[in-house]
């Protein structure tokens, strides 16, 4: 495991998990130039150990890794301690992206990618985490969103479906809550990227679409309606007797 040391303990710590040495070094150097502390692990098993010891603020995880693949490594890291994960996939394969999000990743990038975009994604994830803390502090006063068989508790960040708790990643929860606060109201992808990811310029990304697919997999295909060319709307369960929510 390569150690990119930092003299400032207050710096954000990023764990890069990549088995290709040239790419791992290039990523580490670029992240370090932004003022972040960086550590590198070359396989999934070492990544899990490094995450446990270092408690990074962000993990950049390749999917295809020796010893233990990135999906399993992500699941183990998230199970021990929630942390944002940016998944790297070598294929523009929708199933890879869905599997990555299901494993707990917050975002994904397809290789090859520009270092400029990588930095932008990292900054966006850090902003999202900071924003989530503010939202969480305000959520204590927010009422439970009760849609009958589907209940969303913003304060405890718990979702139950038919009385059973559904595990959602932090980003999935934020996306669901953003949509469900305005049931049946169509929100554009741009609006969702701004409110959930804090991205003001993310043209061309399919991040919203992949997270919606992950939510449908966990909550049911009919829970989020697609308005082609526009965006998405939350559709309450049939047993919901409420009216419009603001």
C-alpha positions in Angstrom: 0.0 0.0 0.0 1.5 3.3 -1.1 1.4 6.1 1.5 1.0 9.7 0.3 1.7 11.4 3.6 0.3 14.7 4.7 1.4 17.0 7.4 -2.0 18.5 8.0 -4.3 16.2 9.9 -7.2 18.5 9.1 -7.0 17.7 5.4 -9.7 15.6 3.8 -8.4 12.0 3.5 -9.1 10.1 0.3 -8.4 6.4 -0.1 -7.7 5.4 -3.7 -8.2 1.7 -4.5 -6.7 0.9 -7.9 -4.6 -2.0 -9.0 -3.0 -0.3 -12.0 0.1 1.4 -10.5 0.4 4.1 -13.2 -3.2 5.1 -12.9 -3.2 4.9 -9.1 -0.1 7.2 -9.0 -1.6 9.7 -11.4 -4.8 9.9 -9.4 -3.0 10.2 -6.1 -0.8 13.0 -7.4 -3.7 14.9 -8.8 -5.7 14.6 -5.6 -2.7 15.6 -3.6 -2.3 18.7 -5.7 -5.8 19.8 -4.5 -4.6 19.8 -0.9 -6.1 16.4 0.1 -4.3 13.7 1.9 -4.2 10.5 -0.2 -3.5 6.8 0.5 -3.5 4.1 -2.1 -4.5 0.4 -1.9 -3.9 -2.1 -4.7 -6.6 -4.6 -3.9 -9.9 -5.0 -2.2 -8.6 -6.7 0.9 -6.0 -4.1 1.6 -8.6 -1.4 0.9 -10.9 -2.8 3.7 -8.0 -2.8 6.1 -6.8 0.7 5.1 -10.4 2.1 5.5 -10.7 0.6 9.0 -7.4 2.1 10.1 -7.5 5.5 8.3 -11.2 6.3 8.4 -11.0 8.2 5.1 -13.5 11.0 4.2 -13.9 9.5 0.7 -13.1 6.3 -1.1 -12.4 6.0 -4.8 -12.9 2.3 -5.6 -12.2 0.4 -8.8 -14.6 -2.4 -9.5 -12.1 -4.9 -11.0 -9.6 -5.7 -8.3 -7.4 -8.7 -7.3 -8.0 -10.7 -4.1 -11.4 -9.0 -3.4 -13.4 -7.1 -6.0 -14.5 -3.5 -5.5 -18.1 -4.4 -4.9 -17.4 -6.7 -1.9 -14.8 -4.3 -0.6 -17.3 -1.4 -0.8 -19.9 -3.4 1.1 -17.4 -4.3 3.9 -16.2 -0.7 4.2 -19.7 0.8 4.3 -20.8 -1.9 6.8 -18.1 -0.9 9.3 -18.4 2.9 8.8 -20.5 4.9 6.4 -18.3 6.9 3.9 -18.9 8.3 0.4 -17.6 5.9 -2.3 -16.9 6.9 -5.9 -16.8 3.8 -8.0 -14.6 3.4 -11.1 -15.7 1.0 -13.8 -13.8 0.0 -16.9 -17.0 -0.7 -18.9 -19.9 1.5 -19.8 -22.2 -1.2 -18.6 -25.4 -0.2 -16.8 -25.4 -3.4 -14.7 -22.0 -2.6 -13.4 -23.2 0.8 -12.3 -26.4 -0.6 -10.7 -24.3 -3.2 -8.8 -21.9 -0.5 -7.6 -24.8 1.6 -6.3 -26.4 -1.4 -4.7 -23.1 -2.2 -3.0 -23.2 1.3 -1.4 -21.4 3.6 -3.8 -22.6 7.2 -4.0 -21.4 7.8 -7.5 -19.6 6.2 -10.4 -17.3 7.1 -13.3 -16.5 5.1 -16.4 -12.9 4.7 -17.5 -11.2 6.5 -19.2 -12.1 9.7 -17.4 -10.5 13.2 -17.2 -8.8 14.2 -14.0 -10.7 17.4 -14.1 -14.0 15.5 -13.9 -12.6 13.3 -11.1 -11.8 16.3 -9.0 -15.2 17.8 -9.7 -16.9 14.6 -8.6 -14.8 14.5 -5.4 -15.6 18.1 -4.5 -19.3 17.5 -5.2 -19.3 14.4 -2.9 -17.6 16.4 -0.1 -20.2 19.2 -0.5 -23.0 16.7 -0.4 -21.7 15.2 2.9 -21.4 18.7 4.4 -24.9 19.6 3.1 -26.3 16.3 4.5 -25.1 17.2 8.0 -27.0 20.5 7.8 -30.1 18.8 6.4 -29.8 16.1 9.2 -29.7 18.8 11.9 -32.9 20.4 10.5 -34.6 17.0 9.9 -35.1 16.6 13.7 -38.0 19.1 13.2 -39.3 17.5 10.0 -42.3 15.3 10.2 -42.3 11.6 9.1 -43.4 11.2 5.5 -46.1 8.5 5.9 -47.4 7.1 2.6 -49.2 4.1 4.1 -47.1 1.0 3.2 -44.1 3.3 2.6 -42.8 5.4 5.5 -39.8 7.8 5.4 -38.4 9.2 8.6 -36.0 12.1 7.7 -34.8 12.5 11.3 -33.7 8.9 11.8 -33.0 8.4 8.0 -35.0 5.2 8.0 -37.3 3.9 5.3 -39.8 1.1 5.9 -41.8 -0.8 3.2 -44.7 -3.0 4.4 -43.2 -2.7 8.0 -39.7 -3.8 7.0 -36.7 -1.5 7.0 -35.2 -1.0 3.6 -31.4 -0.3 3.4 -30.6 2.7 1.3 -27.3 4.4 0.6 -27.1 8.0 1.9 -27.5 9.3 -1.7 -30.5 7.0 -2.4 -32.1 8.3 0.8 -31.6 11.9 -0.1 -32.9 11.3 -3.6 -36.0 9.5 -2.3 -36.7 12.2 0.3 -36.3 15.0 -2.2 -38.8 13.4 -4.6 -41.2 12.3 -1.9 -41.5 15.7 -0.3 -43.3 16.7 -3.5 -45.3 13.6 -4.5 -46.4 13.4 -8.1 -44.5 16.6 -8.9 -42.0 16.1 -11.8 -38.5 17.2 -10.9 -36.0 17.6 -13.7 -32.6 15.8 -13.6 -30.9 19.2 -13.3 -33.0 20.1 -10.3 -32.3 16.7 -8.7 -28.5 17.0 -9.4 -28.6 20.5 -7.8 -30.6 19.5 -4.7 -29.2 16.1 -4.0 -25.6 16.2 -5.4 -25.1 19.9 -5.2 -24.0 19.9 -8.9 -24.8 23.0 -10.8 -23.2 21.8 -14.1 -23.3 18.1 -14.8 -24.5 17.8 -18.3 -24.4 14.4 -19.8 -24.2 12.5 -16.5 -26.4 9.5 -16.0 -26.0 9.5 -12.2 -29.6 10.4 -11.5 -30.9 7.7 -13.8 -28.8 5.0 -12.2 -29.8 6.0 -8.7 -33.5 5.9 -9.7 -33.0 2.4 -11.0 -31.4 1.4 -7.7 -34.4 2.8 -5.8 -36.9 1.0 -8.0 -35.0 -2.2 -7.4 -35.4 -1.7 -3.6 -38.9 -0.1 -3.4 -40.7 -1.3 -6.5 -40.6 -0.3 -10.2 -43.8 1.8 -9.9 -42.6 4.0 -7.1 -40.8 6.6 -9.3 -42.4 7.7 -12.5 -40.2 8.6 -15.5 -41.3 11.6 -17.6 -39.2 11.1 -20.7 -37.1 14.1 -21.6 -37.9 15.9 -18.4 -37.2 14.0 -15.2 -38.9 12.0 -12.4 -41.8 12.1 -10.0 -42.5 10.2 -6.8 -45.7 8.1 -7.0 -47.1 7.3 -3.5 -48.4 3.7 -2.9 -52.0 3.0 -3.8 -53.0 2.9 -0.1 -51.9 6.5 0.6 -54.8 8.7 1.6 -53.0 11.9 1.9 -53.0 15.0 -0.3 -50.2 17.1 -1.7 -47.0 17.5 0.4 -45.0 20.7 0.4 
